Amino acid sequence: MNGPRIDLVRQAALSRCTGDFEWIDDRVALRVASARENQGFTAPEIRELAQTWIRGGGEIHCAEENRPNWRNRRDYYYWIIIEGIDEFHPRGLFVEMELTDADETDPLVSLLNAHPPTFP
């Protein structure tokens, strides 16, 4: 992968194909769903909120992956902050993603984490 591909992240989120925009694994989905700070939202509900946010033109952010445990896995990670959810007012819900497969015609995005933002 040469550079950030926000366009492919958006394309995967908008896809109607099963598996193009999913939690990276069941363990992560269970952890996110059971996290108290996520106010009882299930992993599928958070995925749907993320897709709705992106479908509505919500901003997708990108950063170079510099965290030691993940540098060898990916060059970039992506995130959104979903605003307008009463349970997460006023800070929103942070959802972290990776572009797992940068195929131009069928990209795959894996959801990595979700929680209220821990940064200003």
C-alpha positions in Angstrom: 0.0 0.0 0.0 1.5 3.3 -1.0 -0.5 5.9 0.8 -3.7 6.5 2.8 -6.8 5.3 0.9 -9.7 6.9 2.6 -11.6 6.4 -0.7 -11.3 2.6 -0.3 -12.4 2.8 3.4 -15.5 4.7 2.3 -16.1 2.3 -0.6 -16.0 -0.7 1.8 -18.3 0.9 4.3 -20.8 1.7 1.5 -20.7 -1.9 0.1 -23.7 -4.1 0.4 -21.5 -7.2 0.3 -21.3 -9.2 3.5 -17.7 -9.1 4.9 -16.5 -5.9 3.3 -16.9 -3.9 6.6 -16.8 -6.2 9.6 -15.2 -6.6 13.0 -11.7 -8.0 12.7 -12.7 -11.1 14.8 -15.3 -12.3 17.2 -13.1 -11.6 20.2 -12.9 -7.9 19.4 -16.6 -7.7 18.7 -17.4 -9.3 22.1 -15.0 -7.0 23.9 -16.5 -3.9 22.3 -20.0 -5.0 23.0 -19.3 -5.8 26.6 -17.4 -2.6 27.3 -19.4 -0.5 29.8 -18.4 2.8 28.2 -20.2 1.7 25.0 -23.5 2.1 26.8 -24.9 -1.3 25.8 -24.5 -0.9 22.1 -23.8 -4.3 20.4 -21.0 -4.8 17.9 -23.5 -5.0 14.9 -25.2 -1.8 16.1 -21.8 0.0 16.3 -20.9 -1.3 12.8 -24.3 0.0 11.5 -23.7 3.4 13.2 -20.3 3.6 11.5 -21.7 2.8 8.1 -24.5 5.3 8.5 -22.0 8.0 9.6 -19.8 7.3 6.6 -22.8 7.0 4.2 -23.9 10.4 5.4 -20.6 12.0 4.4 -19.0 11.8 7.9 -15.3 12.5 8.0 -12.8 9.6 8.0 -9.5 10.3 9.6 -6.2 8.6 8.9 -2.8 8.4 10.6 0.4 6.5 10.0 0.7 3.5 12.2 3.5 4.2 14.6 2.3 2.1 17.6 4.9 -0.5 18.3 2.6 -3.5 18.4 1.0 -2.7 15.1 3.7 -1.1 12.9 4.5 -4.5 11.2 0.8 -5.2 10.5 -0.3 -2.0 8.7 1.0 1.3 7.4 -2.1 3.4 8.3 -5.1 3.2 10.5 -8.4 5.0 10.1 -11.0 6.3 12.5 -14.2 8.2 12.7 -15.9 10.0 15.5 -19.6 9.5 15.3 -21.5 12.5 16.6 -25.1 13.0 17.4 -25.7 9.9 19.6 -27.3 10.9 22.9 -25.5 8.2 24.9 -22.1 9.6 23.7 -22.9 13.3 23.8 -21.0 15.6 23.6 -17.8 13.7 22.6 -19.1 11.1 20.2 -18.1 7.5 19.6 -14.6 6.7 18.3 -14.4 3.7 15.9 -11.0 2.5 14.7 -10.5 0.6 11.5 -7.9 -0.8 9.2 -7.9 -1.2 5.4 -7.3 -5.0 5.4 -7.4 -5.4 1.6 -6.9 -2.4 -0.7 -8.4 -4.1 -3.7 -9.6 -1.3 -5.9 -12.9 -3.1 -6.8 -13.6 -4.9 -3.6 -11.8 -3.4 -0.6 -12.1 -4.9 2.9 -12.1 -2.9 6.1 -11.8 -4.4 9.6 -13.2 -2.7 12.6 -10.6 -2.8 15.4 -12.1 -0.9 18.4 -14.9 1.4 19.5 -15.2 3.6 22.6 -15.8 7.2 23.6 -12.8 9.3 22.5 -9.9 9.4 25.0 -8.3 12.4 23.4 -9.6 16.0 23.2 
